[in-house]
């Protein structure tokens, strides 16, 4: 209860949980953390672990399950790995938020052109489809590249793939 009350979701870290704890089991706490959509690596420590419990914990998003008794060095290694994964995940989330913010600065027409570029259409084909001059499409393309901070068309396409995946995941 104290952890749930005091935890800051933007705070990096790793949570070590025992499966059996007073008042709330480790699995129950994991479910509560998941319901709050907190991204935090969880390592379960158990002396009573069995395969179904480990499977349940891993399916619910646990990073690892460690059986008691364990070697201190092994625990430290697993915690370090979880902290590295947490740092990587947070950096990726920051990058996705940044891309979505950049995408949000595009006008409706720029978005339309961007998705047509994503589909592999040439400026001339986009101009024909949208009843624009080729020069206007080139200007939109330049604005898109600038606003998205894309160094190449390939980089823009990769960003758009990430944006589509992120928007799709947020809808579910």
C-alpha positions in Angstrom: 0.0 0.0 0.0 2.8 2.4 0.9 4.5 1.6 -2.4 1.3 2.3 -4.4 0.8 5.5 -2.6 4.3 6.8 -3.0 5.5 5.6 -6.4 6.1 8.2 -9.1 5.5 6.5 -12.5 8.1 8.7 -14.2 10.7 7.4 -11.7 13.0 4.8 -13.2 13.6 1.6 -11.3 13.0 -2.1 -10.8 10.6 -3.7 -8.4 11.5 -6.9 -6.4 8.4 -8.7 -5.2 8.0 -11.7 -3.1 5.1 -13.9 -4.3 3.9 -14.2 -0.7 3.6 -10.9 1.1 1.3 -9.9 4.0 -2.1 -8.3 3.0 -1.3 -8.3 -0.8 0.5 -11.0 -2.7 3.2 -10.1 -5.2 0.9 -11.2 -8.1 -1.9 -8.9 -6.7 0.5 -6.0 -6.5 1.6 -6.7 -10.1 -2.0 -6.6 -11.3 -2.6 -3.3 -9.5 0.6 -1.8 -11.1 -0.6 -3.1 -14.5 -4.1 -1.6 -14.1 -2.5 1.8 -13.4 -0.5 1.4 -16.7 2.8 1.9 -14.9 5.8 0.6 -16.8 8.1 -0.9 -14.3 10.2 -4.0 -14.6 9.2 -6.6 -11.9 11.3 -9.4 -10.7 9.6 -12.0 -8.5 11.4 -13.8 -5.7 9.8 -16.9 -4.4 10.6 -19.9 -2.2 7.2 -21.4 -3.1 7.3 -20.9 -6.8 5.8 -23.4 -9.1 5.5 -23.4 -12.9 1.9 -22.1 -13.1 2.8 -19.2 -10.8 5.9 -18.3 -12.8 3.9 -18.5 -16.1 1.1 -16.3 -14.6 3.7 -13.7 -13.5 5.5 -13.7 -16.8 2.3 -13.5 -18.8 1.3 -10.5 -16.7 4.6 -8.8 -17.7 7.1 -9.8 -15.1 10.7 -9.4 -16.2 12.0 -12.4 -14.3 11.3 -15.0 -11.6 14.0 -16.0 -9.2 13.7 -19.1 -6.9 15.0 -18.9 -3.3 17.6 -19.6 -2.3 19.6 -17.6 -4.8 23.1 -16.3 -5.4 23.5 -12.6 -4.5 25.5 -12.0 -7.7 22.8 -13.6 -9.8 20.2 -11.2 -8.2 22.4 -8.2 -8.9 22.9 -9.3 -12.5 19.2 -9.7 -13.0 18.4 -6.3 -11.4 21.0 -4.6 -13.5 19.5 -6.2 -16.6 16.0 -5.0 -15.6 17.3 -1.5 -15.0 18.9 -1.4 -18.4 15.7 -2.6 -20.0 13.8 0.1 -18.0 16.1 2.8 -19.3 15.8 1.5 -22.8 12.0 1.4 -22.6 11.8 4.9 -21.2 14.0 6.3 -23.9 11.9 4.6 -26.5 8.7 6.0 -24.9 10.2 9.5 -24.9 11.2 9.1 -28.6 7.7 8.0 -29.5 6.1 10.9 -27.6 8.4 13.3 -29.5 7.5 11.8 -32.8 3.8 12.1 -32.0 4.3 15.7 -31.0 6.1 16.4 -34.3 3.4 14.6 -36.2 0.8 16.8 -34.4 2.4 19.9 -36.0 1.7 18.7 -39.5 -1.3 20.2 -41.3 -4.0 17.8 -42.6 -2.6 18.2 -46.1 1.0 17.5 -44.9 -0.3 14.3 -43.2 -2.0 13.2 -46.4 1.2 13.8 -48.4 3.3 12.0 -45.7 1.1 8.9 -45.8 1.3 8.9 -49.6 5.1 9.1 -49.4 4.9 6.3 -46.9 3.1 4.2 -49.5 6.0 4.9 -51.9 4.3 7.3 -54.3 6.4 9.7 -56.2 5.8 13.5 -56.0 4.3 13.4 -59.5 1.8 10.7 -58.5 0.9 12.5 -55.3 0.3 15.7 -57.3 -2.0 13.9 -59.7 -3.9 12.2 -56.9 -4.4 15.4 -54.9 -4.9 17.7 -57.9 -1.8 19.8 -56.8 1.2 21.0 -58.7 4.3 18.9 -58.4 6.0 22.0 -56.9 3.4 22.3 -54.2 3.9 18.6 -53.3 7.7 19.3 -53.1 7.0 22.2 -50.7 4.8 20.0 -48.5 7.4 17.3 -48.5 10.1 19.8 -47.5 7.8 21.0 -44.6 7.1 17.4 -43.5 10.8 16.6 -43.5 11.6 19.7 -41.5 8.8 19.4 -39.0 9.5 15.7 -38.4 13.2 16.3 -38.3 13.7 13.5 -40.8 17.1 13.3 -42.5 15.9 11.1 -45.3 12.7 9.7 -46.8 13.6 6.3 -45.3 13.8 7.9 -41.9 10.4 9.5 -42.4 8.9 6.2 -43.5 10.3 4.5 -40.3 8.8 7.3 -38.2 5.4 6.9 -39.8 5.5 3.2 -39.2 6.3 3.8 -35.5 3.5 6.5 -35.3 1.0 4.1 -36.9 2.0 1.3 -34.4 1.8 3.7 -31.5 -1.6 5.1 -32.5 -2.9 1.6 -33.1 -1.7 0.4 -29.7 -3.2 3.4 -28.0 -6.6 2.6 -29.5 -6.7 -0.9 -27.9 
